Amino acid sequence: MHQIWQKRVWISILCVVMLCSGCSSQKTLQTEAEDAITISQEIKLPVLESEISYEIPISTVNVLVDRNGYQTDRNKEVFFLGNDLGEEFRIIDAITKEVVFTGEIEQGKEISQGDFSDFRDAGIYYIETDKIGRSYQFEIAEDIDHRLLQGLLAGSNAFTYDKTAKDVYELSVGMHSFLMALQCHGSIFEKDSDLVTWILKTASIVMESQDEQGSIYEDYEATAAFCGVMNLCAKNFGKYDTSLAASYKAAAGKSWNWLKSQKKTNTAAFFYAASAGFYANADEQAKNVVVNYLQENKGHLTESYLSVFGSVLYLSAEKGTDRDLCHRVMQELVDQTEIICAQEKENPYLVYTTELSEDMKQLMLISFIDYVSPSNEYAVVMENSIHYLGGRNQEGIQMMNMSGEWAQNTYTEEWIPVWNGILINCLSGLIDDEE
């Protein structure tokens, strides 16, 4: 099958690569000036300040909006909780207190909705009803997606890195999602090096955890994830710094040899490492592992990040793929996106599931399929999940704000770096669609 990912890496990252190639001893993604010595290292970049301040209603919020805002020309919906709602809602200008739009409340079984997509005036507003009160403030603007993307790119989340197998696994999977955004939507990041900086600095950190035998704390899954993403880094940045690429490739090779020597394996993890080796190096031995897995796991390719990423890598290989197998794998991925779209319509909050960790995994697949075959239906699914995170959820809370910071609550307690990469993929895809 023809190559799916665009190979667009701009010359400006050369400076970033050269900057980061000497950072192998660095324990954090903080600036060198922040030379704090800690047991646990934090991975973070500067925080972007949100331009909107939110008023907290005294009573429980029953009028749910995306507190981060809505794109001017996209769908805009509000949800209402309760049974005695009245018949209409009003949009109030937060500055002048004037009514600028009146809409109808569409009664539902669990949640009622109001649509104000036709209202496109930029500004800061809140929604008011006669019987259940008002919403938090929100913004309507043409650059909401751009600003939210910048917040996520700024790396405003602090991630404590304790040098464990679990942390290396999570960082490696996160790096893959960031690389995916870079390859699929490279033009979006031409003026911003934060994405490349995060990838390169994280690579230098996780490399410190590899032992002489090639493993990551003798953990199979972490070693496989590390092996795969090292191969991807070597392929992506090799043309700009050959010595750095060689170090990535050597690390991947050691890990691959360790994985093959183990009696107790994880098939999805080994498949991912093999897929990256086949994609980056056209490794025939790795190809055999990949083909066997794809044939034996038909119908189960979307059950984990490593399985999805490995499948996409096989589809994206430049040569050596089997056309019929590619068609079958792609069809399975597309079939799952149709299930996601159908289930999203059935959920009262318009998300695949309110279990955030599972919803984020499905969003990763949607963002890729939308890249391959852009669809307004896929765009709406991504937008609805972003609105859910911004406050259009069962408690009206901002799970993630415009600075890309995640709230600490029961919904977000399973946060891992790949969530940021997934949202970056979604937002860059939406921005690409707009342009």
Secondary structure, DSSP 4 states (H G I P E B T S, - for coil): ----S-----TTHHHHHHHHTT-TT--SSS-TT-----SSEEE--PPPPPS------SSPP-EE--TT-EETTS--EEEE-SS---SEEEEEETTT--EEEEEEEE--SS-EEEE-TT----EEEEEE-SSS-B---EEEETTHHHHHHHHHHTT-S-EEE-S-HHHHHHHHHHHHHHHHHHHHSGGGGTT--HHHHHHHHHHHHHHTTB-TTS-BTT-HHHHHHHHHHHHHHHHHHTTT-HHHHHHHHHHHHHHHHHHHH-SS--HHHHHHHHHHHHHHH--HHHHHHHHHHHHHTTT-TTSSHHHHHHHHHHHH-SS---HHHHHHHHHHHHHHHHHHHHHHHHSTTSSS-S-HHHHHHHHHHHHHHHHHS--HHHHHHHHHHHHHHHT-STT---SB-TTSPBP-STTTTT--HHHHHHHHHHHHHHHHHH-
